[in-house]
Amino acid sequence: MALLLLVALALSAAYMTVSLRGNIAFALELRAIRLVALWQVAVAVAVSTVLFQTLTQNRILTPAIMGMDALYLLGQTALVFLLGGLGYAGLDPALKFAAESLIMTTMAATLFAPMLKGRTDMTLMLLTGVVLGILFRSLAALLARLIDPNAFAVVQSVSFADFNTLRRDLVWPALAVTALGTAVAWRARHLLDVAALGRARAVGLGLDWTRTVPALLVLVALLVAVSTALVGPVALLGLIVVAGAERLIGSRRHARLLPAACLVGISILVGGQLVLQHGLGGASALGIVVDFAGGLLFLALLAGGRR
């Protein structure tokens, strides 16, 4: 854990200082905002994925299965379709951020509501999320075929996570929500250890499953919604982060897994942005690279599971 912390801090320091020239004060301020956003997204994705995998009893699922990244993409495509590229660019960023976070969280909470009343199970909820994700992606693809080709470039620019064009007035609310959500998850770390044993054993040990699990799933939805609304979808980052943390610390105890996953996520995002921005001259977007690596890891985990 100490080594992970050291790596995260060293990469953060390198990100703040490498190729620093010109107006030093302005450059440091700009990099500090981006660094805070990188930390915020890494922590939000790590915590939400750890909670989601624990509650679903599955080590290869991520919260993206709930379809929130597809809903985000559909929303952006619909806005460009209705308003055009210039109208989309003229939207109030703060209002857009708040509306996107609220809509995505509400959709996820609606999925979890039947669980709270004991009318459905986790499997049905996951299948519903998969179907909704397919529906949202299909609608987004349909709208993308109908919009102006010039406006389609705007849709493409928001289809992947972007850490280079951030608004500082949106970073701080997202950071506050992430800090609060992480604190709640940390307080529930012992409940999560019990929930990881499965519903039957957890209930036998006194866990109020019908109240605790939906509440934690809503927390997952809130964290994913805030990070997605801030920078865009990073669907497979959580899979990389949690799988790497598990193998580095060799434990599923949440008192160790939660901070380890956060530190691995910070190292991946900050290190990746450092290499792409200063080593490769911004040749690609970090979100594209992360999703490509996450897809390869997903296939590797499936193959390892069969063995």
Secondary structure as GFF3:
##gff-version 3
##sequence-region A 1 307
A	DSSP	alpha_helix	2	17	.	.	.	ID=ss1
A	DSSP	alpha_helix	24	56	.	.	.	ID=ss2
A	DSSP	three_ten_helix	63	66	.	.	.	ID=ss3
A	DSSP	alpha_helix	68	89	.	.	.	ID=ss4
A	DSSP	alpha_helix	93	116	.	.	.	ID=ss5
A	DSSP	alpha_helix	122	146	.	.	.	ID=ss6
A	DSSP	alpha_helix	149	157	.	.	.	ID=ss7
A	DSSP	alpha_helix	168	187	.	.	.	ID=ss8
A	DSSP	alpha_helix	189	195	.	.	.	ID=ss9
A	DSSP	alpha_helix	199	204	.	.	.	ID=ss10
A	DSSP	alpha_helix	209	231	.	.	.	ID=ss11
A	DSSP	alpha_helix	237	249	.	.	.	ID=ss12
A	DSSP	alpha_helix	254	274	.	.	.	ID=ss13
A	DSSP	pi_helix	275	279	.	.	.	ID=ss14
A	DSSP	alpha_helix	286	306	.	.	.	ID=ss15
###
